[in-house]
Amino acid sequence: MDFAIGDIVQMKKKHPCGSVQWEILRTGIDFRIKCCGCGHMVMLPRVKFEKNVKKILPKEE
């Protein structure tokens, strides 16, 4: 999968706020993602991020 900054991804597990959608803020060896429900930011290693992504959601324009 190719990831770009600004993409919205659906993760396999829910965040405690109930949202499964996350926005990508930074890519590279580590990914910084922000919960679309509550705005909480998390930094994950690339391997763990790619393993937990279910799909990339289409962009709404």
mmCIF file of the N, C-alpha and C atoms, coordinates in Angstrom:
data_MODEL
# 
_entry.id   MODEL 
# 
loop_
_atom_site.group_PDB 
_atom_site.id 
_atom_site.type_symbol 
_atom_site.label_atom_id 
_atom_site.label_alt_id 
_atom_site.label_comp_id 
_atom_site.label_asym_id 
_atom_site.label_entity_id 
_atom_site.label_seq_id 
_atom_site.pdbx_PDB_ins_code 
_atom_site.Cartn_x 
_atom_site.Cartn_y 
_atom_site.Cartn_z 
_atom_site.occupancy 
_atom_site.B_iso_or_equiv 
_atom_site.pdbx_formal_charge 
_atom_site.auth_seq_id 
_atom_site.auth_comp_id 
_atom_site.auth_asym_id 
_atom_site.auth_atom_id 
_atom_site.pdbx_PDB_model_num 
ATOM 1   N N  . MET A 1 1  ? 0.831   -1.190 0.000  1.00 0.00 ? 1  MET A N  1 
ATOM 2   C CA . MET A 1 1  ? 0.000   0.000  0.000  1.00 0.00 ? 1  MET A CA 1 
ATOM 3   C C  . MET A 1 1  ? 0.877   1.255  0.000  1.00 0.00 ? 1  MET A C  1 
ATOM 4   N N  . ASP A 1 2  ? 0.407   2.257  -0.688 1.00 0.00 ? 2  ASP A N  1 
ATOM 5   C CA . ASP A 1 2  ? 1.082   3.550  -0.676 1.00 0.00 ? 2  ASP A CA 1 
ATOM 6   C C  . ASP A 1 2  ? 0.288   4.509  0.189  1.00 0.00 ? 2  ASP A C  1 
ATOM 7   N N  . PHE A 1 3  ? 0.976   5.124  1.129  1.00 0.00 ? 3  PHE A N  1 
ATOM 8   C CA . PHE A 1 3  ? 0.334   6.061  2.042  1.00 0.00 ? 3  PHE A CA 1 
ATOM 9   C C  . PHE A 1 3  ? 0.857   7.460  1.777  1.00 0.00 ? 3  PHE A C  1 
ATOM 10  N N  . ALA A 1 4  ? -0.019  8.450  1.877  1.00 0.00 ? 4  ALA A N  1 
ATOM 11  C CA . ALA A 1 4  ? 0.375   9.843  1.701  1.00 0.00 ? 4  ALA A CA 1 
ATOM 12  C C  . ALA A 1 4  ? -0.166  10.661 2.870  1.00 0.00 ? 4  ALA A C  1 
ATOM 13  N N  . ILE A 1 5  ? 0.494   11.763 3.129  1.00 0.00 ? 5  ILE A N  1 
ATOM 14  C CA . ILE A 1 5  ? 0.036   12.658 4.196  1.00 0.00 ? 5  ILE A CA 1 
ATOM 15  C C  . ILE A 1 5  ? -1.351  13.175 3.827  1.00 0.00 ? 5  ILE A C  1 
ATOM 16  N N  . GLY A 1 6  ? -2.256  13.144 4.774  1.00 0.00 ? 6  GLY A N  1 
ATOM 17  C CA . GLY A 1 6  ? -3.629  13.597 4.549  1.00 0.00 ? 6  GLY A CA 1 
ATOM 18  C C  . GLY A 1 6  ? -4.600  12.469 4.252  1.00 0.00 ? 6  GLY A C  1 
ATOM 19  N N  . ASP A 1 7  ? -4.101  11.265 3.978  1.00 0.00 ? 7  ASP A N  1 
ATOM 20  C CA . ASP A 1 7  ? -4.991  10.121 3.738  1.00 0.00 ? 7  ASP A CA 1 
ATOM 21  C C  . ASP A 1 7  ? -5.726  9.754  5.019  1.00 0.00 ? 7  ASP A C  1 
ATOM 22  N N  . ILE A 1 8  ? -6.955  9.275  4.864  1.00 0.00 ? 8  ILE A N  1 
ATOM 23  C CA . ILE A 1 8  ? -7.734  8.754  5.985  1.00 0.00 ? 8  ILE A CA 1 
ATOM 24  C C  . ILE A 1 8  ? -7.718  7.232  5.861  1.00 0.00 ? 8  ILE A C  1 
ATOM 25  N N  . VAL A 1 9  ? -7.303  6.554  6.946  1.00 0.00 ? 9  VAL A N  1 
ATOM 26  C CA . VAL A 1 9  ? -7.239  5.098  6.931  1.00 0.00 ? 9  VAL A CA 1 
ATOM 27  C C  . VAL A 1 9  ? -8.178  4.525  7.982  1.00 0.00 ? 9  VAL A C  1 
ATOM 28  N N  . GLN A 1 10 ? -8.636  3.312  7.729  1.00 0.00 ? 10 GLN A N  1 
ATOM 29  C CA . GLN A 1 10 ? -9.467  2.593  8.693  1.00 0.00 ? 10 GLN A CA 1 
ATOM 30  C C  . GLN A 1 10 ? -8.591  1.539  9.338  1.00 0.00 ? 10 GLN A C  1 
ATOM 31  N N  . MET A 1 11 ? -8.532  1.557  10.674 1.00 0.00 ? 11 MET A N  1 
ATOM 32  C CA . MET A 1 11 ? -7.712  0.601  11.408 1.00 0.00 ? 11 MET A CA 1 
ATOM 33  C C  . MET A 1 11 ? -8.565  -0.605 11.799 1.00 0.00 ? 11 MET A C  1 
ATOM 34  N N  . LYS A 1 12 ? -7.895  -1.711 12.152 1.00 0.00 ? 12 LYS A N  1 
ATOM 35  C CA . LYS A 1 12 ? -8.605  -2.933 12.531 1.00 0.00 ? 12 LYS A CA 1 
ATOM 36  C C  . LYS A 1 12 ? -9.305  -2.798 13.877 1.00 0.00 ? 12 LYS A C  1 
ATOM 37  N N  . LYS A 1 13 ? -8.670  -2.104 14.823 1.00 0.00 ? 13 LYS A N  1 
ATOM 38  C CA . LYS A 1 13 ? -9.247  -1.953 16.164 1.00 0.00 ? 13 LYS A CA 1 
ATOM 39  C C  . LYS A 1 13 ? -9.783  -0.544 16.369 1.00 0.00 ? 13 LYS A C  1 
ATOM 40  N N  . LYS A 1 14 ? -10.821 -0.420 17.182 1.00 0.00 ? 14 LYS A N  1 
ATOM 41  C CA . LYS A 1 14 ? -11.391 0.890  17.507 1.00 0.00 ? 14 LYS A CA 1 
ATOM 42  C C  . LYS A 1 14 ? -10.534 1.616  18.529 1.00 0.00 ? 14 LYS A C  1 
ATOM 43  N N  . HIS A 1 15 ? -10.520 2.927  18.418 1.00 0.00 ? 15 HIS A N  1 
ATOM 44  C CA . HIS A 1 15 ? -9.915  3.776  19.441 1.00 0.00 ? 15 HIS A CA 1 
ATOM 45  C C  . HIS A 1 15 ? -10.907 3.810  20.607 1.00 0.00 ? 15 HIS A C  1 
ATOM 46  N N  . PRO A 1 16 ? -10.468 4.048  21.830 1.00 0.00 ? 16 PRO A N  1 
ATOM 47  C CA . PRO A 1 16 ? -11.405 4.091  22.956 1.00 0.00 ? 16 PRO A CA 1 
ATOM 48  C C  . PRO A 1 16 ? -12.561 5.084  22.776 1.00 0.00 ? 16 PRO A C  1 
ATOM 49  N N  . CYS A 1 17 ? -12.396 6.103  21.933 1.00 0.00 ? 17 CYS A N  1 
ATOM 50  C CA . CYS A 1 17 ? -13.487 7.050  21.688 1.00 0.00 ? 17 CYS A CA 1 
ATOM 51  C C  . CYS A 1 17 ? -14.545 6.462  20.752 1.00 0.00 ? 17 CYS A C  1 
ATOM 52  N N  . GLY A 1 18 ? -14.241 5.321  20.118 1.00 0.00 ? 18 GLY A N  1 
ATOM 53  C CA . GLY A 1 18 ? -15.207 4.654  19.248 1.00 0.00 ? 18 GLY A CA 1 
ATOM 54  C C  . GLY A 1 18 ? -14.927 4.798  17.765 1.00 0.00 ? 18 GLY A C  1 
ATOM 55  N N  . SER A 1 19 ? -13.980 5.631  17.394 1.00 0.00 ? 19 SER A N  1 
ATOM 56  C CA . SER A 1 19 ? -13.674 5.866  15.984 1.00 0.00 ? 19 SER A CA 1 
ATOM 57  C C  . SER A 1 19 ? -12.655 4.847  15.468 1.00 0.00 ? 19 SER A C  1 
ATOM 58  N N  . VAL A 1 20 ? -12.778 4.468  14.192 1.00 0.00 ? 20 VAL A N  1 
ATOM 59  C CA . VAL A 1 20 ? -11.793 3.594  13.552 1.00 0.00 ? 20 VAL A CA 1 
ATOM 60  C C  . VAL A 1 20 ? -11.056 4.340  12.444 1.00 0.00 ? 20 VAL A C  1 
ATOM 61  N N  . GLN A 1 21 ? -11.387 5.615  12.229 1.00 0.00 ? 21 GLN A N  1 
ATOM 62  C CA . GLN A 1 21 ? -10.776 6.404  11.172 1.00 0.00 ? 21 GLN A CA 1 
ATOM 63  C C  . GLN A 1 21 ? -9.656  7.279  11.720 1.00 0.00 ? 21 GLN A C  1 
ATOM 64  N N  . TRP A 1 22 ? -8.515  7.273  11.013 1.00 0.00 ? 22 TRP A N  1 
ATOM 65  C CA . TRP A 1 22 ? -7.342  8.035  11.423 1.00 0.00 ? 22 TRP A CA 1 
ATOM 66  C C  . TRP A 1 22 ? -6.801  8.790  10.221 1.00 0.00 ? 22 TRP A C  1 
ATOM 67  N N  . GLU A 1 23 ? -6.295  9.996  10.450 1.00 0.00 ? 23 GLU A N  1 
ATOM 68  C CA . GLU A 1 23 ? -5.664  10.797 9.406  1.00 0.00 ? 23 GLU A CA 1 
ATOM 69  C C  . GLU A 1 23 ? -4.146  10.672 9.540  1.00 0.00 ? 23 GLU A C  1 
ATOM 70  N N  . ILE A 1 24 ? -3.448  10.470 8.429  1.00 0.00 ? 24 ILE A N  1 
ATOM 71  C CA . ILE A 1 24 ? -1.988  10.369 8.449  1.00 0.00 ? 24 ILE A CA 1 
ATOM 72  C C  . ILE A 1 24 ? -1.390  11.764 8.439  1.00 0.00 ? 24 ILE A C  1 
ATOM 73  N N  . LEU A 1 25 ? -0.545  12.055 9.438  1.00 0.00 ? 25 LEU A N  1 
ATOM 74  C CA . LEU A 1 25 ? 0.107   13.357 9.542  1.00 0.00 ? 25 LEU A CA 1 
ATOM 75  C C  . LEU A 1 25 ? 1.577   13.300 9.151  1.00 0.00 ? 25 LEU A C  1 
ATOM 76  N N  . ARG A 1 26 ? 2.217   12.138 9.282  1.00 0.00 ? 26 ARG A N  1 
ATOM 77  C CA . ARG A 1 26 ? 3.646   12.004 8.979  1.00 0.00 ? 26 ARG A CA 1 
ATOM 78  C C  . ARG A 1 26 ? 3.904   10.583 8.506  1.00 0.00 ? 26 ARG A C  1 
ATOM 79  N N  . THR A 1 27 ? 4.758   10.445 7.492  1.00 0.00 ? 27 THR A N  1 
ATOM 80  C CA . THR A 1 27 ? 5.144   9.123  7.006  1.00 0.00 ? 27 THR A CA 1 
ATOM 81  C C  . THR A 1 27 ? 6.657   8.987  7.074  1.00 0.00 ? 27 THR A C  1 
ATOM 82  N N  . GLY A 1 28 ? 7.128   7.778  6.906  1.00 0.00 ? 28 GLY A N  1 
ATOM 83  C CA . GLY A 1 28 ? 8.559   7.495  6.966  1.00 0.00 ? 28 GLY A CA 1 
ATOM 84  C C  . GLY A 1 28 ? 8.761   6.199  7.714  1.00 0.00 ? 28 GLY A C  1 
ATOM 85  N N  . ILE A 1 29 ? 9.819   6.123  8.499  1.00 0.00 ? 29 ILE A N  1 
ATOM 86  C CA . ILE A 1 29 ? 10.048  4.942  9.327  1.00 0.00 ? 29 ILE A CA 1 
ATOM 87  C C  . ILE A 1 29 ? 8.971   4.862  10.402 1.00 0.00 ? 29 ILE A C  1 
ATOM 88  N N  . ASP A 1 30 ? 8.550   6.027  10.914 1.00 0.00 ? 30 ASP A N  1 
ATOM 89  C CA . ASP A 1 30 ? 7.455   6.117  11.882 1.00 0.00 ? 30 ASP A CA 1 
ATOM 90  C C  . ASP A 1 30 ? 6.289   6.847  11.235 1.00 0.00 ? 30 ASP A C  1 
ATOM 91  N N  . PHE A 1 31 ? 5.089   6.504  11.656 1.00 0.00 ? 31 PHE A N  1 
ATOM 92  C CA . PHE A 1 31 ? 3.889   7.187  11.191 1.00 0.00 ? 31 PHE A CA 1 
ATOM 93  C C  . PHE A 1 31 ? 3.274   7.945  12.357 1.00 0.00 ? 31 PHE A C  1 
ATOM 94  N N  . ARG A 1 32 ? 2.869   9.188  12.128 1.00 0.00 ? 32 ARG A N  1 
ATOM 95  C CA . ARG A 1 32 ? 2.097   9.933  13.121 1.00 0.00 ? 32 ARG A CA 1 
ATOM 96  C C  . ARG A 1 32 ? 0.685   10.008 12.570 1.00 0.00 ? 32 ARG A C  1 
ATOM 97  N N  . ILE A 1 33 ? -0.273  9.536  13.373 1.00 0.00 ? 33 ILE A N  1 
ATOM 98  C CA . ILE A 1 33 ? -1.665  9.539  12.942 1.00 0.00 ? 33 ILE A CA 1 
ATOM 99  C C  . ILE A 1 33 ? -2.528  10.249 13.980 1.00 0.00 ? 33 ILE A C  1 
ATOM 100 N N  . LYS A 1 34 ? -3.656  10.819 13.504 1.00 0.00 ? 34 LYS A N  1 
ATOM 101 C CA . LYS A 1 34 ? -4.562  11.550 14.382 1.00 0.00 ? 34 LYS A CA 1 
ATOM 102 C C  . LYS A 1 34 ? -5.947  10.937 14.273 1.00 0.00 ? 34 LYS A C  1 
ATOM 103 N N  . CYS A 1 35 ? -6.551  10.660 15.416 1.00 0.00 ? 35 CYS A N  1 
ATOM 104 C CA . CYS A 1 35 ? -7.901  10.097 15.457 1.00 0.00 ? 35 CYS A CA 1 
ATOM 105 C C  . CYS A 1 35 ? -8.888  11.118 14.909 1.00 0.00 ? 35 CYS A C  1 
ATOM 106 N N  . CYS A 1 36 ? -9.757  10.684 13.997 1.00 0.00 ? 36 CYS A N  1 
ATOM 107 C CA . CYS A 1 36 ? -10.762 11.577 13.424 1.00 0.00 ? 36 CYS A CA 1 
ATOM 108 C C  . CYS A 1 36 ? -11.927 11.802 14.383 1.00 0.00 ? 36 CYS A C  1 
ATOM 109 N N  . GLY A 1 37 ? -12.006 11.006 15.445 1.00 0.00 ? 37 GLY A N  1 
ATOM 110 C CA . GLY A 1 37 ? -13.088 11.174 16.413 1.00 0.00 ? 37 GLY A CA 1 
ATOM 111 C C  . GLY A 1 37 ? -12.768 12.200 17.482 1.00 0.00 ? 37 GLY A C  1 
ATOM 112 N N  . CYS A 1 38 ? -11.622 12.031 18.153 1.00 0.00 ? 38 CYS A N  1 
ATOM 113 C CA . CYS A 1 38 ? -11.304 12.894 19.297 1.00 0.00 ? 38 CYS A CA 1 
ATOM 114 C C  . CYS A 1 38 ? -10.066 13.759 19.096 1.00 0.00 ? 38 CYS A C  1 
ATOM 115 N N  . GLY A 1 39 ? -9.287  13.515 18.032 1.00 0.00 ? 39 GLY A N  1 
ATOM 116 C CA . GLY A 1 39 ? -8.108  14.324 17.763 1.00 0.00 ? 39 GLY A CA 1 
ATOM 117 C C  . GLY A 1 39 ? -6.838  13.859 18.445 1.00 0.00 ? 39 GLY A C  1 
ATOM 118 N N  . HIS A 1 40 ? -6.870  12.714 19.125 1.00 0.00 ? 40 HIS A N  1 
ATOM 119 C CA . HIS A 1 40 ? -5.688  12.179 19.805 1.00 0.00 ? 40 HIS A CA 1 
ATOM 120 C C  . HIS A 1 40 ? -4.638  11.776 18.764 1.00 0.00 ? 40 HIS A C  1 
ATOM 121 N N  . MET A 1 41 ? -3.368  12.131 19.010 1.00 0.00 ? 41 MET A N  1 
ATOM 122 C CA . MET A 1 41 ? -2.296  11.804 18.075 1.00 0.00 ? 41 MET A CA 1 
ATOM 123 C C  . MET A 1 41 ? -1.428  10.676 18.627 1.00 0.00 ? 41 MET A C  1 
ATOM 124 N N  . VAL A 1 42 ? -1.036  9.757  17.734 1.00 0.00 ? 42 VAL A N  1 
ATOM 125 C CA . VAL A 1 42 ? -0.236  8.593  18.109 1.00 0.00 ? 42 VAL A CA 1 
ATOM 126 C C  . VAL A 1 42 ? 0.895   8.445  17.097 1.00 0.00 ? 42 VAL A C  1 
ATOM 127 N N  . MET A 1 43 ? 2.063   8.005  17.581 1.00 0.00 ? 43 MET A N  1 
ATOM 128 C CA . MET A 1 43 ? 3.192   7.728  16.694 1.00 0.00 ? 43 MET A CA 1 
ATOM 129 C C  . MET A 1 43 ? 3.438   6.220  16.715 1.00 0.00 ? 43 MET A C  1 
ATOM 130 N N  . LEU A 1 44 ? 3.480   5.600  15.528 1.00 0.00 ? 44 LEU A N  1 
ATOM 131 C CA . LEU A 1 44 ? 3.651   4.148  15.416 1.00 0.00 ? 44 LEU A CA 1 
ATOM 132 C C  . LEU A 1 44 ? 4.796   3.823  14.462 1.00 0.00 ? 44 LEU A C  1 
ATOM 133 N N  . PRO A 1 45 ? 5.530   2.746  14.734 1.00 0.00 ? 45 PRO A N  1 
ATOM 134 C CA . PRO A 1 45 ? 6.513   2.281  13.751 1.00 0.00 ? 45 PRO A CA 1 
ATOM 135 C C  . PRO A 1 45 ? 5.800   1.798  12.489 1.00 0.00 ? 45 PRO A C  1 
ATOM 136 N N  . ARG A 1 46 ? 6.467   1.911  11.345 1.00 0.00 ? 46 ARG A N  1 
ATOM 137 C CA . ARG A 1 46 ? 5.866   1.548  10.059 1.00 0.00 ? 46 ARG A CA 1 
ATOM 138 C C  . ARG A 1 46 ? 5.325   0.119  10.044 1.00 0.00 ? 46 ARG A C  1 
ATOM 139 N N  . VAL A 1 47 ? 6.070   -0.835 10.592 1.00 0.00 ? 47 VAL A N  1 
ATOM 140 C CA . VAL A 1 47 ? 5.660   -2.244 10.560 1.00 0.00 ? 47 VAL A CA 1 
ATOM 141 C C  . VAL A 1 47 ? 4.331   -2.430 11.299 1.00 0.00 ? 47 VAL A C  1 
ATOM 142 N N  . LYS A 1 48 ? 4.205   -1.847 12.478 1.00 0.00 ? 48 LYS A N  1 
ATOM 143 C CA . LYS A 1 48 ? 2.969   -1.980 13.258 1.00 0.00 ? 48 LYS A CA 1 
ATOM 144 C C  . LYS A 1 48 ? 1.810   -1.259 12.577 1.00 0.00 ? 48 LYS A C  1 
ATOM 145 N N  . PHE A 1 49 ? 2.088   -0.082 12.006 1.00 0.00 ? 49 PHE A N  1 
ATOM 146 C CA . PHE A 1 49 ? 1.039   0.675  11.316 1.00 0.00 ? 49 PHE A CA 1 
ATOM 147 C C  . PHE A 1 49 ? 0.497   -0.115 10.129 1.00 0.00 ? 49 PHE A C  1 
ATOM 148 N N  . GLU A 1 50 ? 1.392   -0.624 9.274  1.00 0.00 ? 50 GLU A N  1 
ATOM 149 C CA . GLU A 1 50 ? 0.948   -1.363 8.088  1.00 0.00 ? 50 GLU A CA 1 
ATOM 150 C C  . GLU A 1 50 ? 0.190   -2.629 8.452  1.00 0.00 ? 50 GLU A C  1 
ATOM 151 N N  . LYS A 1 51 ? 0.557   -3.259 9.562  1.00 0.00 ? 51 LYS A N  1 
ATOM 152 C CA . LYS A 1 51 ? -0.127  -4.471 10.009 1.00 0.00 ? 51 LYS A CA 1 
ATOM 153 C C  . LYS A 1 51 ? -1.550  -4.167 10.494 1.00 0.00 ? 51 LYS A C  1 
ATOM 154 N N  . ASN A 1 52 ? -1.758  -2.992 11.094 1.00 0.00 ? 52 ASN A N  1 
ATOM 155 C CA . ASN A 1 52 ? -3.048  -2.654 11.687 1.00 0.00 ? 52 ASN A CA 1 
ATOM 156 C C  . ASN A 1 52 ? -3.999  -1.905 10.761 1.00 0.00 ? 52 ASN A C  1 
ATOM 157 N N  . VAL A 1 53 ? -3.547  -1.499 9.570  1.00 0.00 ? 53 VAL A N  1 
ATOM 158 C CA . VAL A 1 53 ? -4.426  -0.790 8.636  1.00 0.00 ? 53 VAL A CA 1 
ATOM 159 C C  . VAL A 1 53 ? -5.326  -1.787 7.925  1.00 0.00 ? 53 VAL A C  1 
ATOM 160 N N  . LYS A 1 54 ? -6.616  -1.492 7.925  1.00 0.00 ? 54 LYS A N  1 
ATOM 161 C CA . LYS A 1 54 ? -7.571  -2.342 7.225  1.00 0.00 ? 54 LYS A CA 1 
ATOM 162 C C  . LYS A 1 54 ? -7.722  -1.879 5.774  1.00 0.00 ? 54 LYS A C  1 
ATOM 163 N N  . LYS A 1 55 ? -7.932  -0.561 5.577  1.00 0.00 ? 55 LYS A N  1 
ATOM 164 C CA . LYS A 1 55 ? -8.041  -0.027 4.215  1.00 0.00 ? 55 LYS A CA 1 
ATOM 165 C C  . LYS A 1 55 ? -7.874  1.487  4.222  1.00 0.00 ? 55 LYS A C  1 
ATOM 166 N N  . ILE A 1 56 ? -7.565  2.017  3.050  1.00 0.00 ? 56 ILE A N  1 
ATOM 167 C CA . ILE A 1 56 ? -7.500  3.463  2.851  1.00 0.00 ? 56 ILE A CA 1 
ATOM 168 C C  . ILE A 1 56 ? -8.875  3.906  2.368  1.00 0.00 ? 56 ILE A C  1 
ATOM 169 N N  . LEU A 1 57 ? -9.444  4.894  3.022  1.00 0.00 ? 57 LEU A N  1 
ATOM 170 C CA . LEU A 1 57 ? -10.780 5.369  2.660  1.00 0.00 ? 57 LEU A CA 1 
ATOM 171 C C  . LEU A 1 57 ? -10.674 6.400  1.552  1.00 0.00 ? 57 LEU A C  1 
ATOM 172 N N  . PRO A 1 58 ? -11.668 6.439  0.635  1.00 0.00 ? 58 PRO A N  1 
ATOM 173 C CA . PRO A 1 58 ? -11.633 7.425  -0.449 1.00 0.00 ? 58 PRO A CA 1 
ATOM 174 C C  . PRO A 1 58 ? -11.751 8.839  0.108  1.00 0.00 ? 58 PRO A C  1 
ATOM 175 N N  . LYS A 1 59 ? -11.055 9.766  -0.553 1.00 0.00 ? 59 LYS A N  1 
ATOM 176 C CA . LYS A 1 59 ? -11.077 11.160 -0.097 1.00 0.00 ? 59 LYS A CA 1 
ATOM 177 C C  . LYS A 1 59 ? -12.405 11.807 -0.495 1.00 0.00 ? 59 LYS A C  1 
ATOM 178 N N  . GLU A 1 60 ? -12.980 12.562 0.423  1.00 0.00 ? 60 GLU A N  1 
ATOM 179 C CA . GLU A 1 60 ? -14.229 13.281 0.152  1.00 0.00 ? 60 GLU A CA 1 
ATOM 180 C C  . GLU A 1 60 ? -13.881 14.709 -0.233 1.00 0.00 ? 60 GLU A C  1 
ATOM 181 N N  . GLU A 1 61 ? -14.370 15.131 -1.396 1.00 0.00 ? 61 GLU A N  1 
ATOM 182 C CA . GLU A 1 61 ? -14.069 16.485 -1.858 1.00 0.00 ? 61 GLU A CA 1 
ATOM 183 C C  . GLU A 1 61 ? -15.335 17.257 -2.145 1.00 0.00 ? 61 GLU A C  1 
# 
